[in-house]
Amino acid sequence: MVWTRIVRLGRDQDQAGRLSAAKAAVTPPRQGDVYVVAPAGRLRSRFAEPSPCVVVSPDQSNALMLEVTVAPLVTGDHPSPFRVPLSFQGKGGHVLLGQMETVPVNRLRRHLGVLDPKSLETVLGGLDELFGD
């Protein structure tokens, strides 16, 4: 399985090659999860900072691939066609569907939580509108 290979790349194995119990339970990101995403290596500068993003790629592809598609989550009130308004952890904000990008899972740093079902439905509706489905 792909996720087993990710954690087998280092010091998480015992001498027989088995994964530690904590690392064996690693699960892939799910659609609607919110993570802090580290900036790409080539873009690192004093201006590039980790930012919260929502995983928008489907669970089926997240389980098979080492990359996920994310959309930035920002606070503020700047309505535009592809900014989907929502509330996350008591704060109002927007998901910027026009700035989606595919990132390697090793850039997903800290799991902040999960969008509530209504917000996730709103985001997926925005994706349907964006791609004309």
Residue, then its C-alpha position, 0 to 999 in steps of 0.5 A: m500500500v502506498w501509505t505504508r511506503i511513505v512511513r517506511l522511508g526512515r527511522d520508524q522501523d525496528q530491526a526486522g523492518r516492521l513499522s512501529a505501532a504509531k506509524a502503522a496507523v497512518t491514514p491518508p488525508r480525507q476530503g474536507d480535512v484542513y491542514v497547514v501546508a508548508p510552502a514549496g521549497r523553491l518558493r521559500s523566502r521570508f514572504a512565503e509562510p505555511s497556510p491553512c488549506v482544505v483537501v478537495s481531492p476525492d478520498q479514492s485518489n487520496a488513498l492511492m497517490l502521494e499527492v492531494t489537491v488543496a485549496p487555500l482557506v483565508t479569513g476576511d470578507h472579499p466576495s468573488p465568484f470562486r471564493v466559497p464562504l464558510s465558517f471553520q472553528g468559529k471564524g468566517g472565511h473563504v476557500l479560494l477555489g481559483q488557487m487550488e494546487t496539487v501538493p505532495v503529502n509531505r507538505l501537509r504539516r498540522h491537521l487543524g480539523v475537518l469542515d462540517p458537512k454543510s461547508l464541505e457540500t458548499v465547497l464541492g458545489g463550488l467545484d461543480e460550478l467551476f468545472g461545469d459538472 
